[in-house]
């Protein structure tokens, strides 16, 4: 698998495989700054999904405190995908990307690297044919197969992802739950207390 940030894209239509908050049309449009014309349900085969990206909550571009105590957690977890056995699968969505859109998504997914997963993506007949499909995979310095001590998941993030999958199509939220490993960490309500967030990036999680 190779990073595609510095590589030239092949000629033809290009898409992102979204598997978390990016499945949300509204969230995606805020990042891209333009309407998203099409989102197509798809599957990434031979991969698995879990909360294996850790964000240093106290020092990154956005810091959340607990709504109940005001305490600031050290780590906040987010979704990530990793290659797995051939039997593995992850449901998600294809979103067509222009060159400018790719740059905007790279800026949003700053703890992830863009990877070419074209050969692993399977979509229904309604989806267009794409010359390349990319997804975002946690960079090694942010990859946390085991949650750091005290890590939490923001309820706003978890609920936004499930809502996005519910909007994607009938049964997609259940398929999301079936293909997502959830660690034994606390789900909390958070309050944004420090904001140096780049334009277009989510502020709710």
GIWOHU-V671421 format. One record per pair of residues at least 6 apart in sequence whose ideal C-beta (glycine too) atoms are under 8 Angstrom apart, sorted by the first residue. I is the first residue (numbers start at 1). J is the second residue. D is the distance in whole Angstrom. If there is no record, write none. Layout:
# GIWOHU-V671421
i = {I/I}
j = {J/J}
d = {D/D}
This chain:
# GIWOHU-V671421
i = {1/1/1/1/2/2/3/3/3/4/4/4/4/5/5/5/9/9/9/9/10/10/11/12/12/12/13/13/13/13/13/14/14/14/14/14/14/14/14/15/15/15/15/15/15/15/15/15/16/16/16/16/16/16/16/16/16/16/17/17/17/17/17/17/17/17/17/17/18/18/18/18/18/18/18/19/19/19/19/19/19/19/19/20/20/20/20/21/21/21/21/21/21/21/21/22/22/22/22/22/22/23/23/23/23/23/23/23/24/24/24/24/24/25/25/25/25/27/27/27/28/28/28/29/29/30/30/31/31/31/31/31/32/32/32/32/33/33/34/36/37/38/38/38/39/39/39/39/40/40/40/40/40/40/40/41/41/41/41/41/41/41/41/41/41/42/42/42/42/42/42/42/42/42/43/43/43/43/43/43/43/44/44/44/44/44/44/44/44/44/44/45/45/45/45/45/45/46/46/46/46/46/46/46/47/47/47/47/47/47/47/47/47/48/48/48/48/48/48/48/48/49/49/49/49/49/49/49/50/50/50/50/50/50/50/51/51/51/51/51/51/51/51/51/51/52/52/52/52/52/52/52/52/53/53/53/53/53/53/53/53/53/53/54/54/54/54/54/54/54/54/54/55/55/55/55/55/55/56/56/57/57/57/57/57/57/57/58/58/61/61/61/61/61/61/62/62/62/62/62/62/63/63/63/63/64/64/64/64/64/64/64/64/64/65/65/65/65/65/66/66/66/66/66/66/66/67/67/67/67/68/68/72/73/73/73/73/74/74/74/74/75/75/75/75/75/75/76/76/76/76/76/76/77/77/77/77/77/77/77/78/78/78/79/79/80/80/80/80/81/81/81/82/89/90/91/91/91/91/91/93/94/94/94/94/94/96/96/97/97/102/102/104/105/105/106/107/107/107/108/108/108/108/109/110/111/111/111/112/112/112/112/112/113/113/113/113/114/114/114/115/115/115/115/116/116/116/117/117/117/118/118/118/118/121/138/144/147/147/151/151/152/152/152/152/153/153/153/153/154/154/154/154/154/155/155/155/155/156/156/156/156/157/157/158/160/160/161/162/162/162/165/165/165/165/166/166/190/192/192/195/197}
j = {83/115/116/137/115/116/113/114/115/114/115/116/134/106/113/114/99/102/131/132/131/132/131/130/131/132/96/128/129/130/131/96/97/102/130/131/132/133/134/94/95/96/97/128/130/132/133/134/22/94/95/97/102/105/133/134/135/136/42/44/92/93/94/117/121/133/134/135/28/39/92/93/94/95/135/44/49/79/81/90/91/92/135/49/78/79/161/27/79/157/160/161/164/202/205/28/31/93/95/105/136/39/92/93/161/164/165/168/160/161/163/164/167/36/39/164/167/160/164/202/36/39/95/35/36/200/202/104/105/108/200/201/101/104/105/200/104/200/101/95/96/95/96/128/93/94/95/168/93/94/123/124/126/127/128/91/92/93/94/123/124/127/168/169/172/91/92/93/94/121/122/123/124/127/89/90/91/92/121/122/123/81/89/90/91/92/117/120/121/122/135/86/88/89/120/121/122/83/84/85/86/88/89/120/81/82/83/84/88/89/90/117/120/81/82/83/84/88/90/179/181/79/80/81/90/179/180/181/79/80/82/180/181/182/183/77/78/79/80/147/153/181/182/183/185/77/79/80/82/138/143/144/145/77/78/79/80/111/112/138/142/143/144/75/76/77/142/143/144/147/148/151/75/76/77/78/111/142/74/75/63/64/72/73/74/75/76/72/74/110/195/196/197/198/201/192/194/195/196/197/203/72/192/193/194/72/73/76/154/190/191/192/193/205/71/72/190/191/193/72/73/152/188/189/190/191/188/189/190/191/188/189/193/150/151/152/188/148/149/150/151/144/147/148/150/151/152/151/152/153/154/190/205/144/147/151/152/153/183/185/111/157/205/161/180/112/137/138/143/90/135/137/137/179/179/165/172/175/176/179/168/121/123/127/130/133/128/130/105/134/114/134/200/114/136/114/198/200/201/198/200/201/202/136/198/138/139/142/136/137/138/139/142/136/137/138/139/134/135/136/134/135/136/137/132/133/134/133/134/135/130/131/132/133/133/144/151/183/185/183/185/185/186/187/188/185/186/187/188/187/188/189/190/205/187/188/189/190/189/190/204/205/204/205/187/204/205/176/173/176/177/172/173/175/176/172/173/205/203/204/203/203}
d = {7/5/7/8/7/7/5/7/7/5/7/5/6/6/7/6/7/8/8/6/5/5/6/7/3/7/6/6/7/5/6/7/5/7/6/6/5/7/7/4/6/5/6/8/5/8/5/8/7/7/5/5/8/6/7/5/7/8/6/6/5/7/6/6/6/5/7/4/7/8/5/5/8/6/8/7/6/7/6/5/8/4/7/8/7/4/5/6/8/7/6/5/7/7/7/6/8/8/7/8/8/7/6/5/7/4/6/6/6/8/7/4/7/5/6/8/7/7/7/6/5/8/6/6/5/6/8/6/6/5/4/7/5/5/8/7/7/6/8/6/7/8/6/7/5/7/6/7/6/5/6/7/6/4/8/7/8/6/8/7/7/8/6/5/6/8/6/6/5/6/7/4/8/6/6/7/5/7/7/5/7/7/7/5/8/6/6/5/6/8/7/7/7/5/5/8/6/6/6/7/5/6/8/5/5/7/6/6/5/7/5/8/6/7/6/8/4/5/7/8/7/6/7/5/5/6/5/7/7/7/8/6/4/7/7/4/7/6/7/7/6/7/6/6/8/8/8/4/7/6/6/6/6/7/4/7/4/6/7/4/5/7/7/5/7/6/6/8/4/7/6/6/7/5/8/6/6/7/7/7/6/6/6/5/6/6/5/6/6/8/8/5/5/7/8/6/7/6/7/5/7/6/7/5/4/7/7/7/6/4/6/6/7/8/6/5/7/5/5/8/7/8/5/7/7/8/7/4/6/5/7/7/7/6/7/5/7/7/8/5/7/8/7/5/6/4/7/7/6/7/6/8/8/7/6/5/7/5/7/7/8/7/8/7/7/8/7/4/7/6/6/6/7/6/5/8/6/4/6/6/6/7/6/6/7/7/7/7/7/8/8/8/6/8/8/6/6/7/7/8/6/5/8/4/8/6/6/4/4/6/6/6/8/7/6/8/5/5/7/6/6/6/7/5/6/7/6/6/7/5/7/8/5/5/5/8/7/5/5/8/5/6/5/7/5/6/7/5/7/8/7/8/5/5/5/6/5/7/8/7/5/5/8/3/6/7/7/7/5/7/8/5/4/8/4/7/4/7/6/8/7/6}
